[in-house]
Amino acid sequence: NSPQVDLDPVENAGKDAAANLGGAAGDVAGKAGELGSGAVDAGKDAAANLGGAAGDVAGKAGKLGSGAVDAGKDAAANLGGAAGDVAGKAGKLGSGAVDAGKDAAANLGGAGLGIASKLNSSLQSDKWAVNQAVPVELKEPIQFDYNSSILTGEGKRAVGLLAEDIKGIDADKVVVQIIGHTSKTGNAQANLLLSRQRAEAVARELQNLKIDNSLQTEGKGFSAPLANVAPSNSSQQRTEVNLIRVK
């Protein structure tokens, strides 16, 4: 017969070990529970803190937004004010320009009045002395063909503008003097003749344009050059027009 083995001590040891393991597992589970609870609480606290921080940020953002809106309103108001100032100044400048234009027109003797009206007024008031020559400023230079007394198309237009300015001046009291000039280039006698012929060409054109005043012509060649201009410069070739009161 097999010997009998007492299993009670082994069974009891297994039970003890199992109990110890169960207790340990329980402790671990309890601690895990505590840790889980702590984690949940920590999470809640963190969420609360983050929520509070987010609230602060939102509040500050709201303040900044409000400040930006206010700043925008102030800037718009300032710009509006500045625009108003500029508009006001522009209005003043525009008004000044209009006034200046009116003054200039008044000084010229009124709108639409030209040289003729002004000089006739001077004749009536005796401001224009007898034998006094009044230079006429040409609106365009009177041009001729090269080395010729024939007026170019531009030259005829210039004489036409001259006629418009002087037409109507008292023909009994005022003579139109036309003087031709040349540069120093070329033969002096030929230039003198050419300057005279050019003055005569202008006189004929004025007669064709119904200028009733007596016309005096003269050629000076290069005897009366422009100051500070080279003798050979083409600007020396010019036509000078004067109005002379004779009585």
Contacts in CASP RR format, 6 or more apart in sequence:
PFRMAT RR
TARGET T0000
AUTHOR 0000-0000-0000
METHOD contacts of the structure
MODEL  1
NSPQVDLDPVENAGKDAAANLGGAAGDVAGKAGELGSGAVDAGKDAAANL
GGAAGDVAGKAGKLGSGAVDAGKDAAANLGGAAGDVAGKAGKLGSGAVDA
GKDAAANLGGAGLGIASKLNSSLQSDKWAVNQAVPVELKEPIQFDYNSSI
LTGEGKRAVGLLAEDIKGIDADKVVVQIIGHTSKTGNAQANLLLSRQRAE
AVARELQNLKIDNSLQTEGKGFSAPLANVAPSNSSQQRTEVNLIRVK
105 111 0 8 1.000
108 114 0 8 1.000
108 118 0 8 1.000
109 117 0 8 1.000
109 118 0 8 1.000
109 121 0 8 1.000
114 165 0 8 1.000
115 136 0 8 1.000
115 165 0 8 1.000
115 166 0 8 1.000
115 169 0 8 1.000
116 165 0 8 1.000
116 166 0 8 1.000
116 167 0 8 1.000
116 168 0 8 1.000
116 169 0 8 1.000
119 128 0 8 1.000
119 134 0 8 1.000
119 169 0 8 1.000
119 174 0 8 1.000
119 243 0 8 1.000
120 168 0 8 1.000
120 169 0 8 1.000
120 170 0 8 1.000
122 128 0 8 1.000
123 170 0 8 1.000
123 173 0 8 1.000
123 174 0 8 1.000
123 245 0 8 1.000
128 134 0 8 1.000
128 245 0 8 1.000
129 245 0 8 1.000
130 245 0 8 1.000
130 246 0 8 1.000
130 247 0 8 1.000
131 244 0 8 1.000
131 245 0 8 1.000
131 246 0 8 1.000
132 244 0 8 1.000
132 245 0 8 1.000
133 177 0 8 1.000
133 242 0 8 1.000
133 243 0 8 1.000
133 244 0 8 1.000
134 242 0 8 1.000
134 243 0 8 1.000
134 244 0 8 1.000
134 245 0 8 1.000
135 240 0 8 1.000
135 241 0 8 1.000
135 242 0 8 1.000
136 162 0 8 1.000
136 165 0 8 1.000
136 166 0 8 1.000
136 241 0 8 1.000
136 242 0 8 1.000
136 243 0 8 1.000
138 158 0 8 1.000
138 161 0 8 1.000
138 162 0 8 1.000
138 239 0 8 1.000
138 241 0 8 1.000
139 158 0 8 1.000
139 161 0 8 1.000
139 162 0 8 1.000
139 165 0 8 1.000
140 154 0 8 1.000
140 155 0 8 1.000
140 157 0 8 1.000
140 158 0 8 1.000
140 161 0 8 1.000
141 155 0 8 1.000
141 158 0 8 1.000
141 238 0 8 1.000
141 239 0 8 1.000
142 151 0 8 1.000
142 155 0 8 1.000
142 158 0 8 1.000
142 159 0 8 1.000
142 162 0 8 1.000
142 202 0 8 1.000
142 238 0 8 1.000
142 239 0 8 1.000
143 151 0 8 1.000
143 152 0 8 1.000
143 153 0 8 1.000
143 154 0 8 1.000
143 155 0 8 1.000
143 158 0 8 1.000
144 150 0 8 1.000
144 151 0 8 1.000
144 152 0 8 1.000
144 155 0 8 1.000
144 198 0 8 1.000
144 201 0 8 1.000
145 151 0 8 1.000
145 152 0 8 1.000
147 194 0 8 1.000
148 194 0 8 1.000
149 194 0 8 1.000
149 197 0 8 1.000
149 198 0 8 1.000
149 200 0 8 1.000
149 201 0 8 1.000
150 201 0 8 1.000
151 159 0 8 1.000
151 201 0 8 1.000
151 202 0 8 1.000
151 205 0 8 1.000
156 205 0 8 1.000
159 202 0 8 1.000
159 205 0 8 1.000
159 206 0 8 1.000
159 209 0 8 1.000
160 205 0 8 1.000
160 209 0 8 1.000
162 206 0 8 1.000
162 241 0 8 1.000
163 206 0 8 1.000
163 209 0 8 1.000
163 210 0 8 1.000
163 211 0 8 1.000
166 176 0 8 1.000
166 211 0 8 1.000
166 213 0 8 1.000
166 243 0 8 1.000
167 209 0 8 1.000
167 210 0 8 1.000
167 211 0 8 1.000
168 212 0 8 1.000
169 213 0 8 1.000
169 243 0 8 1.000
171 212 0 8 1.000
171 213 0 8 1.000
171 214 0 8 1.000
172 247 0 8 1.000
173 245 0 8 1.000
173 246 0 8 1.000
173 247 0 8 1.000
174 213 0 8 1.000
174 243 0 8 1.000
174 244 0 8 1.000
174 245 0 8 1.000
174 246 0 8 1.000
175 213 0 8 1.000
175 214 0 8 1.000
175 215 0 8 1.000
175 216 0 8 1.000
175 243 0 8 1.000
175 244 0 8 1.000
175 246 0 8 1.000
176 203 0 8 1.000
176 206 0 8 1.000
176 211 0 8 1.000
176 213 0 8 1.000
176 214 0 8 1.000
176 215 0 8 1.000
176 216 0 8 1.000
176 241 0 8 1.000
176 242 0 8 1.000
176 243 0 8 1.000
176 244 0 8 1.000
177 216 0 8 1.000
177 217 0 8 1.000
177 218 0 8 1.000
177 241 0 8 1.000
177 242 0 8 1.000
177 243 0 8 1.000
177 244 0 8 1.000
178 199 0 8 1.000
178 202 0 8 1.000
178 203 0 8 1.000
178 206 0 8 1.000
178 215 0 8 1.000
178 216 0 8 1.000
178 217 0 8 1.000
178 218 0 8 1.000
178 239 0 8 1.000
178 240 0 8 1.000
178 241 0 8 1.000
179 195 0 8 1.000
179 199 0 8 1.000
179 217 0 8 1.000
179 218 0 8 1.000
179 219 0 8 1.000
179 220 0 8 1.000
179 224 0 8 1.000
179 239 0 8 1.000
179 240 0 8 1.000
179 241 0 8 1.000
179 242 0 8 1.000
180 195 0 8 1.000
180 196 0 8 1.000
180 198 0 8 1.000
180 199 0 8 1.000
180 218 0 8 1.000
180 219 0 8 1.000
180 220 0 8 1.000
180 221 0 8 1.000
180 238 0 8 1.000
180 239 0 8 1.000
180 240 0 8 1.000
181 195 0 8 1.000
181 219 0 8 1.000
181 220 0 8 1.000
181 221 0 8 1.000
181 222 0 8 1.000
181 224 0 8 1.000
181 225 0 8 1.000
181 236 0 8 1.000
181 237 0 8 1.000
181 238 0 8 1.000
181 239 0 8 1.000
181 240 0 8 1.000
182 191 0 8 1.000
182 192 0 8 1.000
182 194 0 8 1.000
182 195 0 8 1.000
182 221 0 8 1.000
182 222 0 8 1.000
182 236 0 8 1.000
182 237 0 8 1.000
183 191 0 8 1.000
183 222 0 8 1.000
183 225 0 8 1.000
183 231 0 8 1.000
183 232 0 8 1.000
183 233 0 8 1.000
183 234 0 8 1.000
183 236 0 8 1.000
183 237 0 8 1.000
184 191 0 8 1.000
184 222 0 8 1.000
184 225 0 8 1.000
184 231 0 8 1.000
184 232 0 8 1.000
184 236 0 8 1.000
185 191 0 8 1.000
185 231 0 8 1.000
185 232 0 8 1.000
188 221 0 8 1.000
188 222 0 8 1.000
191 221 0 8 1.000
191 222 0 8 1.000
192 219 0 8 1.000
192 220 0 8 1.000
192 221 0 8 1.000
192 223 0 8 1.000
194 221 0 8 1.000
195 219 0 8 1.000
195 220 0 8 1.000
195 221 0 8 1.000
196 217 0 8 1.000
196 218 0 8 1.000
196 219 0 8 1.000
198 219 0 8 1.000
198 239 0 8 1.000
199 217 0 8 1.000
199 218 0 8 1.000
199 219 0 8 1.000
199 239 0 8 1.000
200 217 0 8 1.000
202 217 0 8 1.000
202 239 0 8 1.000
202 241 0 8 1.000
203 215 0 8 1.000
203 217 0 8 1.000
206 215 0 8 1.000
207 215 0 8 1.000
216 244 0 8 1.000
222 231 0 8 1.000
222 236 0 8 1.000
225 231 0 8 1.000
225 236 0 8 1.000
226 233 0 8 1.000
226 235 0 8 1.000
226 236 0 8 1.000
226 238 0 8 1.000
229 235 0 8 1.000
229 236 0 8 1.000
END
